[in-house]
Amino acid sequence: MDDMTSSNAEPPQAKTVEFAGFWIRLAATLIDTVIILVITLPLMYVIYGDAYFEQGLLYYGYADLLISYLFPIIATVVLWMRLSATPGKMVFHLKVVDERSYNKPGLGQSLVRYLGYFISAIPMGIGFLRVGWHKKKQGLHDTLARTLVIKDQQD
């Protein structure tokens, strides 16, 4: 069994899969970003006060590292593994799945996908824009992690 997948189940037979395109995925990402900011920014204000917003530093301290960086990574990876989606993707009935089995992604796969976001962003977001023209609507991060984003057929 591949250590990046969560299961060795066979992909659905004779099932029509609809891949999620660029714009719906962008909308889902915007929702997720707003949710993360609504959670993290008030915490950062309580801990650091106005200085956090005035300094413009990439990294402000240990609490910043935990709240602004580690929390979003952990939350996103856990949501992909448990629910196959973040809240933004749930709004649009989208799922992140293993490209072979169509099951939820495993831990390794989810971590590769998240870290792949940084690679997708360089240069000029081409790895994300790739969703718009790829036949399976995969961003570079999806290809690296061997995942797909599909429309949930169970709705």
N, C-alpha and C positions, 0 to 999 in steps of 0.2 A: 504494500500500500504506500502511496506517495505521502510523505510526511506533511505535505502542504494541504491536503484535503481532509475533510472531516469524516468522510465515509467512503466506502467503496461501492456504493449502490450504482446501478446502471442508470444512464440518462433516460428520461421519459421517452417511451416509444410512441411514434406517430403523434407527437404533441407539437402543435404549432407554438413556437416561442416568438414573442414580440420583444425585440430589443429596445431599451429605452434610449432615446436620442439625446442630443446635446442640450437643447433648451429645457426639457423637462428635468434633466439631471442638474442643470444650472439652477433652476428654481428650487429644487430640493436642497441643494447646497446652500443657497441663500437662507432658506428656513433654518437649516441646521446652524448656520453661522449666527443668526439672530438669537437662537436659543442659547448657544454657548456664550454669547456676549451678555445676554440678560442674566446668566448665572455668574459669569466670571467678573465682569466689570464692577458690580456692587461690592463683591468680596475684595477686590483689589483696592477699591476706594476706602473701605473700612480699615484695611491693613495699612495702606500707604498714604491715604489722603490725596489731596490735590496734586501733590508732587509726582505721583505715579503718572498722571496724565500730562503734566507740564514738562517733564524731563525728556520724553521722547526716546528713552532707552529701549533697546531690544530685550534686555534682561534687567530686572530691577532688584531681584533678591530671591531667596529660597522659596518664599510663598508664591512669588510670580512664576517661578519654574514649575512648582507643583500645580497651581491653579490654571495658569494660562497655557501651559505646554503639556504636562503629563495628564491632567484631567481629560482634556479633549481626546488625546490618543487612546487612553484607557476606555473612556466611554464609547468612542466610536468602534473600537475593536470588539468590545464586549457586545454591543448592539448588533454588529454584523454577525458575530458568532451565534448569538442567542436568537435573534429575531430576523436576521438576514436583511436588516434595514435600519437606518437612522430615522428619527422622527420626520425629517423632510421627505425621505423616500416613502415612508408610510403614508404621508398625505397624498401622494400620487400613486400609491399602490405599486411601488417598485421594490424589487428584491435584488440583493447582491448574492450571487450563487457561484458555485464552482462550475467552470465551463464544461466539464465532462459529466459530472454526476447530477448537476442542478440542485445539489444539496447546499446547506449553509456552508460558508467557508470556515475552515479551521483556524486555529491560532496562528500558525506560521503563514498561512495564506493571507489572513487579515492584516498581520504586521507588514508583510511585503506590500500589500495593497496600500496601506497607509503611508509607509515610507516612500512608496512609488509616487505619491502625490508631489513630493519635493522634486523628483526627477521629471515628472510631467510638467512642472512649472517652468523648467529650464529648457530651452530658451523661449521666452515670451509665451508660455502656456501651450506650446505646440502639442504636448502630450495630452492635454485636456481637449484641445480643439480637434484632435484626431477622432474623437467620438463622432463628430459630424460627418466624416467620410468613410470611416471603417465599416466593413460589411456587417460586423457583429456589434457595431457601435461601442467598441472597446477603446478606452483611453490607454495610454502607455502603462499606467499603473494597473489597469485590468489585465493587460497582456502579461506584465511581469508576474502578477499574482495568479494568473490563469483563472480570472473571474469574469463574469458577465453581469450586467444590470438588465433585468428583464421586467416586463410588466406582469404583475401577479395574475395568473389565470383563474384563481380561486374566488375572485370577487363576482 
